[in-house]
């Protein structure tokens, strides 16, 4: 509590990187959709990661690792409740965290830590704008603001996992539908 009080007093923002911390326990990289994101990496990296994942998946999860992951979840909620700024970040490509997919994992874990879906979304939108002092230009969907948008098929306020339901992206004023996005991912 003493440390958190100092963090709040000094306005020291936190980026918990829960996807990294919990990855040792939850092992999301074993899921089918995560494997698909690994397949989009350059072949040499994907092959290396798959070998590492296979080796890791055969190992027991140490108890202290489980306890640390639980502590990180509870501490993130406590940091949030003490009104210390939190932003989403994953430190990818560490520990099989693929670019893009890992952010969705981070958001899901923030939700698991006890943040409501709106607060979770703010960790990747409004909060970074506030941190950089750009909240009058970024972080909101508002006339005159700089805004790239991700259009979803399902409401992330109902379930934060719905951030994975991407239909289109508007980037620099240009609309990119799902088929265009997939073409960009697979390099065609």
Phi, psi and omega in degrees: 000323180296315179296316181296324177298319178294318178301315180295314181301318182272003182053049179270107183287156181237141171234092190294341184047053181294331178298324178289310183297313184281343180301328178295333183259309185281333178051056182297339181293353176275345183288156182299316183290329177291320178300323177296324179290327176292324179297341180276352178282164174305143186308316183297321179288314180302314180297316179297316180296318181297323176296315179297319179296318179300313180298313181296320183294341179273356182263148174291150176271118180298145181301320181295330177292318177298315181295320179297318179296318177298317180299317181299320177297311182294323180292323178298317177297318180296317177301314179298313182296334178273008177061040172266133183300134178234136175235152178280139175192153186231352184059030178295147015260029178293142172054049173064026178271104182283143178303138180088294182299324182294329178295319178299322177296317179300315180298318179298322181287326173302319177296316178298329179287346176116003175282140178286158186306322180295317178296324177298312180299324180296332180296340181247003184229278185292318184298314176299322177298318178296316181303317182273004180070028183246021185293348175271001180233331187227166170095350179227159171265102188206144179304132179089352179272152172281122185214121165259140186236145169251120180265126185251153176277342180225154185282118179289346176286338175280321181202120184299337177297343179293351174296343178280349183272059185282126177259321183198168177227138171250116183233125181052040177080002181252136180272128179236113181282174185301320181295321176297317181298318179295321177300320179295321181294318184268000174074034179246000000 
